[in-house]
Amino acid sequence: MTIEDFLKPADWLDEATGPRYVRLRKRIEDGISNGLLLENAPLPAEREIASLSGVSRVTVRRAMQDLVDRGIIVQRQGSGSFVSDGPPKVEQSLSRLTSFTEDMVRRGLNSSSEWLGRGLYMPSPEEVMVLGLSPGDSVARIERLRRASDMPMAIERASLPVDILPNPLLVETSLYKVLEADGNRPVRALQRISAINLDAEDAALLGVDPGAAGLRIMRTSYLPNRRVVEFTRSIYRGDAYDFVAELRLASQ
């Protein structure tokens, strides 16, 4: 099947739900995932896609912009649009306190985890200080490799007081869902983001070369009473994540 035949309107457009630009975007994503469109393959021009699929140029332009924003296609001036030869990018808002699982669901991606460790441990000096632990206290830790649509995205290492998370084995998917069930979901957090070069161990987990660019995020989360409930250290692969913040002019 050619890409032209693949884009002709049929069941994919008429029977699917959601805005037309979303349906078209997913159709192009399907063409990439099933091998019809290979890495660096050119896509038809926007006007041709509009003619083939029976949607407007505005719809095509919005679908294409979504694909560009997510790193699935690249646009080269004077040459057109091409399937990216790198992993798709995920955009993460810095203005919302959400879990990885919630972020992926909102983007229509399947999230999964590979457990690297979870249990109760003696705390490190850093954990004692940040979490406000007393001498002799234990700390609950969960460490996992987070994936989006089977692609390794981040290594997440979270530490919590034991009275907040007495049994780390209860966390199967979303940590925040477990905390919310006990009335302990954080309501605000402070994050520190820094650029790093990945060491050999983290690079192997994330499927990139040692020394590749990464992002380190240190997050301290708080309950409404200002108690620290979570201290998380995460490593994200730099080629697959964009962090976005909305800035407003301070009132004069």
C-alpha positions, -999 to 999 in steps of 0.1 A, spaced: 0 0 0 12 35 -8 10 64 15 -15 80 -9 -38 50 -6 -33 49 32 -45 85 36 -76 82 15 -107 88 37 -123 56 48 -131 40 82 -102 57 98 -117 92 93 -155 85 94 -157 60 123 -130 73 146 -138 98 174 -123 131 183 -113 162 162 -104 156 126 -68 168 131 -63 142 159 -77 115 136 -53 125 108 -24 127 132 -31 92 145 -34 79 109 0 92 101 14 78 134 -1 44 124 16 46 90 49 51 108 44 24 134 33 -3 109 64 4 87 46 21 58 66 53 65 102 46 74 127 68 91 136 99 70 108 90 45 92 121 30 56 129 35 33 144 9 29 182 9 1 196 31 -21 205 1 -17 169 -12 -26 154 22 -56 176 23 -67 165 -11 -61 128 -4 -78 127 30 -106 151 23 -99 174 52 -90 211 51 -55 226 49 -61 240 84 -67 205 97 -36 192 80 -15 220 93 -26 214 129 -20 177 127 14 182 112 23 208 139 14 183 166 37 157 150 65 182 147 60 193 184 63 156 195 94 150 174 77 124 152 83 143 120 108 170 111 103 199 86 132 210 65 130 243 49 128 240 11 125 202 13 92 194 31 83 171 59 101 138 68 97 110 94 121 117 122 150 93 126 150 99 164 126 90 192 94 110 195 95 138 221 72 141 250 63 176 263 61 179 301 45 209 316 63 225 346 32 242 358 12 210 367 19 185 394 11 152 378 25 116 377 43 100 348 13 77 343 -11 106 342 11 125 317 12 95 293 -25 88 295 -32 124 287 -11 121 255 -26 88 245 6 68 251 8 35 270 30 38 300 48 9 317 75 4 343 104 -19 350 110 -22 387 146 -16 397 139 -18 435 113 -11 461 111 -16 498 120 -1 532 156 10 538 178 28 561 177 64 549 207 83 535 217 116 551 201 135 522 168 116 527 169 123 565 174 160 559 149 165 530 121 143 545 126 155 580 131 119 594 140 112 630 170 89 641 161 53 636 134 60 610 132 39 578 124 53 544 102 38 517 119 38 482 106 29 448 130 29 418 118 21 383 125 26 346 96 44 330 86 37 294 62 53 270 49 31 243 78 7 251 105 33 247 126 40 279 120 75 289 132 81 325 147 65 356 127 75 387 139 71 423 114 82 449 117 83 486 89 88 511 84 86 549 72 52 560 40 65 576 31 80 542 39 48 522 42 19 547 41 -7 519 59 2 487 46 -30 471 12 -13 468 25 9 441 19 -10 408 14 19 384 9 54 397 24 64 430 1 94 432 -29 72 429 -18 52 459 -11 84 479 -44 100 468 -63 69 482 -48 76 516 -54 114 514 -16 120 510 -14 133 475 10 163 473 -5 196 463 27 215 454 63 208 446 97 224 440 118 211 411 154 217 402 164 207 367 200 204 355 216 192 323 239 161 326 258 136 306 245 101 314 268 77 331 272 41 317 247 25 340 219 50 334 226 52 297 223 14 294 189 15 311 177 44 289 190 27 257 214 55 247 252 58 245 272 67 276 278 104 278 246 112 260 227 143 271 202 139 299 181 159 324 183 154 361 152 165 381 152 168 419 116 172 431 104 178 467 66 176 471 45 189 499 11 182 515 -13 210 523 1 213 558 36 219 542 50 186 553 74 170 528 58 139 514 80 129 485 116 133 474 122 121 439 154 121 418 147 114 381 169 110 351 153 117 317 168 111 283 175 144 267 165 134 232 129 124 241 117 150 266 109 187 264 99 206 296 76 235 290 68 264 314 43 292 309 56 325 320 35 356 329 46 392 333 47 400 369 22 426 380 37 461 384 
